[in-house]
Amino acid sequence: MNHINHTWTQSFVLAGFTITGIWQPLAFLGALCIYLLTLVGNLLIIGLIQADSGLSTPMYFFISVLSFLELWYVSTTVPTLLHTLLHGHSPISSAACFIQLYVFHALGMSECYLLGVMALDRYLAICRPLHYHALMSRQVQLWLAGATPVVGFSAALVPASLIATLPFCLKEVTHYFCDLAPLMRLACVDTGWYDQVHIVVIGMINACNLGVILGLYGAILRAVLKLPSAASRAKAFSICSSHITVVALFFGSAFIVYVVLPGIQAEGMDKLIALVYALFTPFFNPIIYTLRNKEVKEAVKRVTQRIKTMLKGPEDW
């Protein structure tokens, strides 16, 4: 009787990017610089919002929560990216691989829900200004911020646990971190049913969340167009533009990787586009939220002046 040789592998090998010659150290240094700047940028945003009372509003509170999530989100995958860029093929234990997969998707879905919460905050601020502070009290802010990772980490249990039960016949992951599609390509069995579950859990939930965000911004757009002056309309649009940009980057790149590419079987492209939402989006978020934001610039001036005053010696007072 013939038996199919299914191998429950104890480890995988991350293939990473095929870069040789002078480009290898340059790619490593580039990724390292972006990673360090991402950490510094998000830490500065958190510190600035905590240090300046002028930023003690629900909008900036949620921005600080987003920056906190981004610190962990980018740190889940970039270390393995740096290792593969420096050493080429990198072994990773199956346990570490599945944990990375789970944490990455849990943080990603947490961020997805948080973007929805931030859209709700903007909706209440613009469409319900008289009741805004009552509806978005400090207790409500804390509850929404606390519920975000609970929902994200709970939802990610389903795809991560299903992947962990698959038998794998191959070991080389054609990616720089453990993700769903590259791992399923290594399985010894048909993964069509798993694909359907992942579409329902990840695709449908995130699509519904995106639908809620678009619906809220549709209501915001209608309210803004009814404002009497062009200056007030411009101010309202400027407040929302940063969040809309982040939503477009996050959902756009994730949609391409998890919906478009699996349908056309574009192996290798997923890791390129994954750089957008796993590395570049956390890097750009602090820039997007601060570059054209007058309130943040004024807060930086106030905090800087306060630090300068504290550093002055008694002879300078």
KOLDREN-915628 format. One record per residue (C-alpha): x, y negated, z negated; residue in one letter. Coordinates in Angstrom, 2 decimals. Example, Ala and Ser with C-alpha at 12.3 -4.5 7.8 and 13.67 -1.06 7.14 Angstrom:
// residues 2
<r u="12.30" v="4.50" w="-7.80" type="A"/>
<r u="13.67" v="1.06" w="-7.14" type="S"/>
//
This chain:
// residues 317
<r u="0.00" v="0.00" w="0.00" type="M"/>
<r u="1.40" v="-3.39" w="0.98" type="N"/>
<r u="1.60" v="-6.15" w="-1.55" type="H"/>
<r u="1.93" v="-9.82" w="-0.71" type="I"/>
<r u="4.96" v="-11.24" w="-2.45" type="N"/>
<r u="3.60" v="-14.24" w="-4.33" type="H"/>
<r u="6.30" v="-16.07" w="-6.25" type="T"/>
<r u="5.38" v="-18.01" w="-9.37" type="W"/>
<r u="8.43" v="-20.25" w="-9.18" type="T"/>
<r u="10.07" v="-21.60" w="-12.32" type="Q"/>
<r u="11.54" v="-24.62" w="-10.56" type="S"/>
<r u="11.30" v="-26.80" w="-7.48" type="F"/>
<r u="13.77" v="-28.83" w="-5.44" type="V"/>
<r u="12.95" v="-32.44" w="-4.56" type="L"/>
<r u="14.20" v="-33.11" w="-1.02" type="A"/>
<r u="13.98" v="-36.90" w="-1.28" type="G"/>
<r u="15.15" v="-38.97" w="1.70" type="F"/>
<r u="17.76" v="-37.78" w="4.20" type="T"/>
<r u="20.24" v="-40.67" w="4.02" type="I"/>
<r u="23.94" v="-40.31" w="4.73" type="T"/>
<r u="27.03" v="-42.47" w="5.02" type="G"/>
<r u="27.13" v="-46.04" w="3.82" type="I"/>
<r u="23.31" v="-46.19" w="3.74" type="W"/>
<r u="23.14" v="-43.78" w="0.80" type="Q"/>
<r u="24.77" v="-46.04" w="-1.85" type="P"/>
<r u="23.02" v="-49.07" w="-0.35" type="L"/>
<r u="19.63" v="-47.38" w="-0.64" type="A"/>
<r u="20.43" v="-46.34" w="-4.22" type="F"/>
<r u="21.51" v="-49.85" w="-5.23" type="L"/>
<r u="18.48" v="-51.38" w="-3.50" type="G"/>
<r u="16.04" v="-49.07" w="-5.27" type="A"/>
<r u="17.83" v="-49.59" w="-8.59" type="L"/>
<r u="17.67" v="-53.39" w="-8.25" type="C"/>
<r u="13.97" v="-53.31" w="-7.39" type="I"/>
<r u="13.32" v="-51.00" w="-10.35" type="Y"/>
<r u="15.21" v="-53.23" w="-12.81" type="L"/>
<r u="13.56" v="-56.38" w="-11.46" type="L"/>
<r u="10.17" v="-54.68" w="-11.79" type="T"/>
<r u="10.84" v="-53.85" w="-15.44" type="L"/>
<r u="12.10" v="-57.37" w="-16.18" type="V"/>
<r u="9.25" v="-59.07" w="-14.29" type="G"/>
<r u="6.49" v="-57.13" w="-16.03" type="N"/>
<r u="8.13" v="-57.48" w="-19.44" type="L"/>
<r u="8.41" v="-61.25" w="-18.90" type="L"/>
<r u="4.71" v="-61.46" w="-18.04" type="I"/>
<r u="3.76" v="-59.54" w="-21.19" type="I"/>
<r u="6.06" v="-61.68" w="-23.33" type="G"/>
<r u="4.87" v="-64.95" w="-21.79" type="L"/>
<r u="1.19" v="-64.13" w="-22.29" type="I"/>
<r u="1.87" v="-63.15" w="-25.91" type="Q"/>
<r u="4.00" v="-66.26" w="-26.57" type="A"/>
<r u="1.81" v="-68.98" w="-25.05" type="D"/>
<r u="-1.63" v="-69.76" w="-26.48" type="S"/>
<r u="-2.62" v="-71.41" w="-23.20" type="G"/>
<r u="-2.76" v="-67.93" w="-21.64" type="L"/>
<r u="-4.93" v="-66.39" w="-24.36" type="S"/>
<r u="-7.86" v="-65.76" w="-22.03" type="T"/>
<r u="-9.44" v="-62.44" w="-20.98" type="P"/>
<r u="-7.95" v="-62.72" w="-17.47" type="M"/>
<r u="-4.38" v="-62.96" w="-18.75" type="Y"/>
<r u="-5.00" v="-60.30" w="-21.38" type="F"/>
<r u="-5.95" v="-57.85" w="-18.63" type="F"/>
<r u="-2.96" v="-58.97" w="-16.54" type="I"/>
<r u="-0.70" v="-58.11" w="-19.50" type="S"/>
<r u="-2.37" v="-54.67" w="-19.76" type="V"/>
<r u="-1.77" v="-54.17" w="-16.03" type="L"/>
<r u="1.90" v="-55.09" w="-16.47" type="S"/>
<r u="2.16" v="-52.60" w="-19.34" type="F"/>
<r u="0.70" v="-49.84" w="-17.16" type="L"/>
<r u="3.05" v="-50.79" w="-14.32" type="E"/>
<r u="6.10" v="-50.32" w="-16.57" type="L"/>
<r u="5.15" v="-46.69" w="-17.16" type="W"/>
<r u="3.80" v="-46.14" w="-13.66" type="Y"/>
<r u="7.03" v="-47.15" w="-11.92" type="V"/>
<r u="9.16" v="-45.29" w="-14.48" type="S"/>
<r u="7.35" v="-42.03" w="-13.74" type="T"/>
<r u="8.77" v="-41.67" w="-10.21" type="T"/>
<r u="11.70" v="-44.05" w="-9.70" type="V"/>
<r u="14.22" v="-42.08" w="-11.82" type="P"/>
<r u="13.75" v="-39.04" w="-9.57" type="T"/>
<r u="13.94" v="-41.33" w="-6.51" type="L"/>
<r u="17.28" v="-42.68" w="-7.74" type="L"/>
<r u="18.55" v="-39.17" w="-8.49" type="H"/>
<r u="17.68" v="-37.87" w="-5.02" type="T"/>
<r u="19.24" v="-40.93" w="-3.37" type="L"/>
<r u="22.44" v="-40.39" w="-5.33" type="L"/>
<r u="22.73" v="-36.61" w="-5.29" type="H"/>
<r u="20.50" v="-35.46" w="-2.44" type="G"/>
<r u="18.35" v="-32.40" w="-3.18" type="H"/>
<r u="17.47" v="-32.44" w="-6.90" type="S"/>
<r u="16.15" v="-29.45" w="-8.87" type="P"/>
<r u="13.24" v="-30.00" w="-11.24" type="I"/>
<r u="11.58" v="-27.47" w="-13.51" type="S"/>
<r u="7.98" v="-26.54" w="-12.77" type="S"/>
<r u="6.89" v="-27.88" w="-16.16" type="A"/>
<r u="8.57" v="-31.25" w="-15.54" type="A"/>
<r u="7.13" v="-31.31" w="-12.02" type="C"/>
<r u="3.55" v="-30.75" w="-13.17" type="F"/>
<r u="3.93" v="-33.27" w="-16.00" type="I"/>
<r u="5.21" v="-35.87" w="-13.55" type="Q"/>
<r u="2.29" v="-35.14" w="-11.22" type="L"/>
<r u="-0.21" v="-35.48" w="-14.08" type="Y"/>
<r u="1.23" v="-38.66" w="-15.60" type="V"/>
<r u="1.63" v="-40.33" w="-12.20" type="F"/>
<r u="-1.99" v="-39.72" w="-11.21" type="H"/>
<r u="-3.28" v="-40.51" w="-14.70" type="A"/>
<r u="-1.54" v="-43.89" w="-14.68" type="L"/>
<r u="-2.62" v="-44.50" w="-11.08" type="G"/>
<r u="-6.28" v="-43.84" w="-11.89" type="M"/>
<r u="-5.97" v="-45.90" w="-15.06" type="S"/>
<r u="-4.72" v="-48.80" w="-12.96" type="E"/>
<r u="-7.56" v="-48.21" w="-10.51" type="C"/>
<r u="-10.13" v="-48.56" w="-13.32" type="Y"/>
<r u="-8.31" v="-51.58" w="-14.74" type="L"/>
<r u="-8.53" v="-53.35" w="-11.38" type="L"/>
<r u="-12.27" v="-52.78" w="-11.57" type="G"/>
<r u="-12.38" v="-54.24" w="-15.08" type="V"/>
<r u="-10.43" v="-57.29" w="-13.86" type="M"/>
<r u="-12.94" v="-57.75" w="-11.02" type="A"/>
<r u="-15.76" v="-57.61" w="-13.58" type="L"/>
<r u="-13.98" v="-60.26" w="-15.65" type="D"/>
<r u="-13.72" v="-62.58" w="-12.63" type="R"/>
<r u="-17.38" v="-61.95" w="-11.79" type="Y"/>
<r u="-18.53" v="-62.91" w="-15.28" type="L"/>
<r u="-16.27" v="-65.98" w="-15.36" type="A"/>
<r u="-17.56" v="-67.34" w="-12.04" type="I"/>
<r u="-21.14" v="-66.04" w="-11.85" type="C"/>
<r u="-22.05" v="-66.10" w="-15.56" type="R"/>
<r u="-19.94" v="-68.98" w="-16.95" type="P"/>
<r u="-22.37" v="-69.94" w="-19.74" type="L"/>
<r u="-22.40" v="-66.42" w="-21.20" type="H"/>
<r u="-18.82" v="-65.50" w="-20.24" type="Y"/>
<r u="-17.16" v="-65.81" w="-23.66" type="H"/>
<r u="-19.98" v="-63.94" w="-25.37" type="A"/>
<r u="-19.98" v="-61.13" w="-22.79" type="L"/>
<r u="-16.16" v="-60.89" w="-22.67" type="M"/>
<r u="-15.41" v="-61.18" w="-26.39" type="S"/>
<r u="-12.13" v="-59.99" w="-27.86" type="R"/>
<r u="-13.79" v="-56.79" w="-29.03" type="Q"/>
<r u="-15.12" v="-56.11" w="-25.53" type="V"/>
<r u="-11.68" v="-56.80" w="-24.04" type="Q"/>
<r u="-10.02" v="-54.32" w="-26.40" type="L"/>
<r u="-12.71" v="-51.72" w="-25.74" type="W"/>
<r u="-12.34" v="-52.03" w="-21.96" type="L"/>
<r u="-8.53" v="-51.94" w="-22.17" type="A"/>
<r u="-8.64" v="-48.87" w="-24.43" type="G"/>
<r u="-11.17" v="-47.04" w="-22.27" type="A"/>
<r u="-9.06" v="-47.49" w="-19.13" type="T"/>
<r u="-6.28" v="-44.97" w="-19.98" type="P"/>
<r u="-8.77" v="-42.60" w="-21.60" type="V"/>
<r u="-10.75" v="-42.38" w="-18.36" type="V"/>
<r u="-7.62" v="-42.22" w="-16.19" type="G"/>
<r u="-5.85" v="-39.50" w="-18.18" type="F"/>
<r u="-9.06" v="-37.47" w="-18.46" type="S"/>
<r u="-9.78" v="-37.60" w="-14.72" type="A"/>
<r u="-6.20" v="-36.61" w="-13.82" type="A"/>
<r u="-6.49" v="-33.37" w="-15.82" type="L"/>
<r u="-8.53" v="-31.70" w="-13.07" type="V"/>
<r u="-6.14" v="-31.97" w="-10.08" type="P"/>
<r u="-3.04" v="-31.45" w="-12.23" type="A"/>
<r u="-4.36" v="-28.30" w="-13.91" type="S"/>
<r u="-5.54" v="-26.85" w="-10.58" type="L"/>
<r u="-2.13" v="-27.40" w="-8.98" type="I"/>
<r u="-0.42" v="-25.75" w="-11.96" type="A"/>
<r u="-2.42" v="-22.54" w="-11.39" type="T"/>
<r u="-1.33" v="-22.12" w="-7.75" type="L"/>
<r u="1.18" v="-19.41" w="-6.78" type="P"/>
<r u="4.11" v="-20.91" w="-4.86" type="F"/>
<r u="6.16" v="-19.10" w="-2.23" type="C"/>
<r u="8.43" v="-22.04" w="-1.39" type="L"/>
<r u="10.47" v="-24.31" w="-3.62" type="K"/>
<r u="11.51" v="-27.38" w="-1.60" type="E"/>
<r u="9.19" v="-30.36" w="-2.13" type="V"/>
<r u="9.42" v="-32.70" w="0.87" type="T"/>
<r u="9.10" v="-35.76" w="-1.33" type="H"/>
<r u="11.06" v="-37.70" w="-3.93" type="Y"/>
<r u="8.58" v="-36.82" w="-6.69" type="F"/>
<r u="5.96" v="-34.16" w="-7.36" type="C"/>
<r u="2.73" v="-35.13" w="-5.63" type="D"/>
<r u="-0.39" v="-33.21" w="-4.63" type="L"/>
<r u="0.01" v="-32.72" w="-0.86" type="A"/>
<r u="3.74" v="-31.78" w="-0.87" type="P"/>
<r u="3.14" v="-29.22" w="-3.63" type="L"/>
<r u="0.10" v="-27.66" w="-1.95" type="M"/>
<r u="2.15" v="-27.11" w="1.20" type="R"/>
<r u="4.33" v="-24.73" w="-0.85" type="L"/>
<r u="1.46" v="-22.52" w="-2.03" type="A"/>
<r u="1.11" v="-18.86" w="-1.02" type="C"/>
<r u="-2.67" v="-19.11" w="-0.74" type="V"/>
<r u="-5.15" v="-21.18" w="1.21" type="D"/>
<r u="-5.62" v="-24.54" w="-0.53" type="T"/>
<r u="-8.72" v="-25.72" w="1.32" type="G"/>
<r u="-10.90" v="-25.45" w="-1.80" type="W"/>
<r u="-8.30" v="-27.37" w="-3.82" type="Y"/>
<r u="-8.33" v="-30.12" w="-1.21" type="D"/>
<r u="-12.08" v="-30.48" w="-1.61" type="Q"/>
<r u="-11.78" v="-30.75" w="-5.39" type="V"/>
<r u="-9.06" v="-33.38" w="-5.09" type="H"/>
<r u="-11.17" v="-35.38" w="-2.63" type="I"/>
<r u="-14.10" v="-35.32" w="-5.05" type="V"/>
<r u="-12.13" v="-36.11" w="-8.20" type="V"/>
<r u="-9.58" v="-38.59" w="-6.84" type="I"/>
<r u="-11.07" v="-39.79" w="-3.57" type="G"/>
<r u="-14.71" v="-40.19" w="-4.59" type="M"/>
<r u="-13.98" v="-41.70" w="-8.00" type="I"/>
<r u="-11.53" v="-44.22" w="-6.60" type="N"/>
<r u="-13.79" v="-44.94" w="-3.63" type="A"/>
<r u="-16.70" v="-45.64" w="-6.00" type="C"/>
<r u="-14.46" v="-47.89" w="-8.06" type="N"/>
<r u="-13.37" v="-49.75" w="-4.91" type="L"/>
<r u="-17.03" v="-50.07" w="-3.93" type="G"/>
<r u="-17.79" v="-51.67" w="-7.31" type="V"/>
<r u="-14.86" v="-54.09" w="-6.85" type="I"/>
<r u="-16.03" v="-55.06" w="-3.35" type="L"/>
<r u="-19.59" v="-55.49" w="-4.62" type="G"/>
<r u="-18.46" v="-57.76" w="-7.44" type="L"/>
<r u="-16.38" v="-59.85" w="-5.06" type="Y"/>
<r u="-19.31" v="-60.07" w="-2.68" type="G"/>
<r u="-21.33" v="-61.61" w="-5.51" type="A"/>
<r u="-18.39" v="-63.89" w="-6.37" type="I"/>
<r u="-18.14" v="-65.04" w="-2.75" type="L"/>
<r u="-21.82" v="-65.93" w="-2.64" type="R"/>
<r u="-21.52" v="-67.87" w="-5.92" type="A"/>
<r u="-18.38" v="-69.70" w="-4.80" type="V"/>
<r u="-19.92" v="-70.79" w="-1.49" type="L"/>
<r u="-22.74" v="-72.43" w="-3.47" type="K"/>
<r u="-20.33" v="-74.61" w="-5.47" type="L"/>
<r u="-20.85" v="-78.33" w="-4.68" type="P"/>
<r u="-17.27" v="-79.46" w="-4.06" type="S"/>
<r u="-14.47" v="-78.15" w="-1.88" type="A"/>
<r u="-12.02" v="-78.55" w="-4.78" type="A"/>
<r u="-14.04" v="-76.28" w="-7.06" type="S"/>
<r u="-14.39" v="-73.69" w="-4.29" type="R"/>
<r u="-10.63" v="-73.78" w="-3.64" type="A"/>
<r u="-9.91" v="-73.34" w="-7.36" type="K"/>
<r u="-12.25" v="-70.35" w="-7.62" type="A"/>
<r u="-10.73" v="-68.70" w="-4.56" type="F"/>
<r u="-7.19" v="-69.28" w="-5.85" type="S"/>
<r u="-8.07" v="-67.58" w="-9.15" type="I"/>
<r u="-9.34" v="-64.49" w="-7.33" type="C"/>
<r u="-6.79" v="-64.35" w="-4.49" type="S"/>
<r u="-4.02" v="-62.74" w="-6.58" type="S"/>
<r u="-6.27" v="-59.93" w="-7.76" type="H"/>
<r u="-7.64" v="-59.33" w="-4.26" type="I"/>
<r u="-4.07" v="-59.05" w="-2.91" type="T"/>
<r u="-3.12" v="-56.48" w="-5.56" type="V"/>
<r u="-6.32" v="-54.48" w="-4.88" type="V"/>
<r u="-5.58" v="-54.46" w="-1.14" type="A"/>
<r u="-1.99" v="-53.25" w="-1.66" type="L"/>
<r u="-2.93" v="-50.56" w="-4.16" type="F"/>
<r u="-6.00" v="-49.09" w="-2.50" type="F"/>
<r u="-4.74" v="-49.57" w="1.06" type="G"/>
<r u="-1.51" v="-47.61" w="0.60" type="S"/>
<r u="-3.18" v="-44.93" w="-1.55" type="A"/>
<r u="-5.93" v="-44.46" w="1.06" type="F"/>
<r u="-3.35" v="-43.91" w="3.80" type="I"/>
<r u="-1.40" v="-41.33" w="1.77" type="V"/>
<r u="-4.28" v="-39.34" w="0.29" type="Y"/>
<r u="-6.92" v="-39.62" w="3.04" type="V"/>
<r u="-5.38" v="-40.50" w="6.43" type="V"/>
<r u="-2.06" v="-38.61" w="6.38" type="L"/>
<r u="-3.43" v="-35.22" w="5.17" type="P"/>
<r u="-5.93" v="-35.34" w="8.04" type="G"/>
<r u="-3.24" v="-35.79" w="10.67" type="I"/>
<r u="-0.70" v="-33.50" w="8.95" type="Q"/>
<r u="1.95" v="-36.22" w="8.92" type="A"/>
<r u="4.58" v="-34.60" w="6.72" type="E"/>
<r u="7.33" v="-36.94" w="5.66" type="G"/>
<r u="5.30" v="-40.13" w="6.16" type="M"/>
<r u="3.64" v="-39.74" w="2.75" type="D"/>
<r u="6.88" v="-40.38" w="0.87" type="K"/>
<r u="7.58" v="-43.51" w="2.93" type="L"/>
<r u="4.17" v="-45.01" w="2.26" type="I"/>
<r u="4.31" v="-43.82" w="-1.35" type="A"/>
<r u="7.13" v="-46.32" w="-1.82" type="L"/>
<r u="4.56" v="-49.09" w="-1.28" type="V"/>
<r u="2.30" v="-48.23" w="-4.22" type="Y"/>
<r u="4.82" v="-46.40" w="-6.41" type="A"/>
<r u="7.71" v="-48.89" w="-6.16" type="L"/>
<r u="6.91" v="-52.08" w="-4.26" type="F"/>
<r u="3.42" v="-52.80" w="-5.64" type="T"/>
<r u="4.64" v="-52.82" w="-9.29" type="P"/>
<r u="7.53" v="-55.02" w="-8.11" type="F"/>
<r u="5.29" v="-57.51" w="-6.29" type="F"/>
<r u="2.53" v="-57.70" w="-8.91" type="N"/>
<r u="4.40" v="-60.08" w="-11.28" type="P"/>
<r u="5.31" v="-62.27" w="-8.28" type="I"/>
<r u="1.75" v="-62.28" w="-6.95" type="I"/>
<r u="0.28" v="-63.25" w="-10.32" type="Y"/>
<r u="2.82" v="-66.01" w="-11.08" type="T"/>
<r u="4.16" v="-67.51" w="-7.85" type="L"/>
<r u="1.15" v="-69.73" w="-7.05" type="R"/>
<r u="-0.35" v="-69.86" w="-10.53" type="N"/>
<r u="-0.16" v="-73.34" w="-12.07" type="K"/>
<r u="-1.22" v="-72.12" w="-15.52" type="E"/>
<r u="1.63" v="-69.62" w="-15.64" type="V"/>
<r u="4.14" v="-72.21" w="-14.43" type="K"/>
<r u="3.01" v="-74.63" w="-17.13" type="E"/>
<r u="3.22" v="-71.86" w="-19.73" type="A"/>
<r u="6.79" v="-71.08" w="-18.62" type="V"/>
<r u="7.69" v="-74.77" w="-19.11" type="K"/>
<r u="6.13" v="-74.82" w="-22.59" type="R"/>
<r u="7.83" v="-71.63" w="-23.74" type="V"/>
<r u="11.16" v="-72.70" w="-22.24" type="T"/>
<r u="10.95" v="-76.05" w="-24.01" type="Q"/>
<r u="10.09" v="-74.30" w="-27.26" type="R"/>
<r u="13.10" v="-71.98" w="-26.92" type="I"/>
<r u="15.39" v="-74.92" w="-26.15" type="K"/>
<r u="14.13" v="-76.72" w="-29.26" type="T"/>
<r u="14.75" v="-73.65" w="-31.42" type="M"/>
<r u="18.26" v="-73.24" w="-30.03" type="L"/>
<r u="19.24" v="-76.82" w="-30.78" type="K"/>
<r u="21.52" v="-77.25" w="-33.74" type="G"/>
<r u="20.62" v="-79.48" w="-36.72" type="P"/>
<r u="22.93" v="-82.16" w="-35.33" type="E"/>
<r u="20.73" v="-82.39" w="-32.21" type="D"/>
<r u="17.46" v="-82.85" w="-34.10" type="W"/>
//
